[in-house]
Each structure stands twice: as C-alpha cells, then as structure tokens.
C-alpha cells in the first residue's frame, strides 16, 4: 500500500511535522475580540457600585443616629423621672418640717398656757 501512495521518508516527516504544528496551533490561545462598550459597562458598573456603597453608608449613619436619638430620649426620660422623684422628696420633707413646726408651736402654746394657768 505504501508503494501505491509512493510516500517516502521525507514525505512522512513533513506530514508529521505539519500534524504537530496543527496540534500546537489548536492549543494556542486565539486572539480575543474586545467589546467596544467594555469600558462603558465597566464605568457604569463602578458608578452603580459607588451608589450602592453610598446608600449603605447613609443607611448605617441613619441607624446610628436613630440609636443615638433613642439613647438621648431614654436619658432625658430618666433625668425627668429622677427630677420628679427629687421634687417629691423635697415636698415630703417640706411637709414634715411644716408639721414639725406646727407641733412645736402647739407644744409651746400649751406651755405658755400652762404657765398662765398657774
């Protein structure tokens, strides 16, 4: 059969070399086609990412502010309750002093009355 095709040694070497080159060419990376809108899409994606980050930062700041406001309101309420309790204590103390003064005056008047009665 080889005689029929009449392929010599040089011909076979040449065919093998071509086959190797075709195999290597198949494995080489193909040149890529760059999308003309690639940079536009990348810029748009960056802008969207920046917007999302800004929104998230704004939401975090709002949440922190809400927590700070609620803590401030709780402190104000506690201070108001403390002031009311202090005012109630003061009122009770004034009332006790007033009663003590009235009782002392009554005792004093009783002593004076007892002296005059003698």
Secondary structure, DSSP 8 states (H G I E B T S, - for coil): -HHHHT--HHHHHHHHHHHHHHHHHHHS-------TTHHHHHHHHHHHHHHHHHHHHHHHHHHHHHHHHHHHHHHHHHHHHHHHHHHHHHHHHHHHHHHHHHHHHHHHHHHHHHHHH-
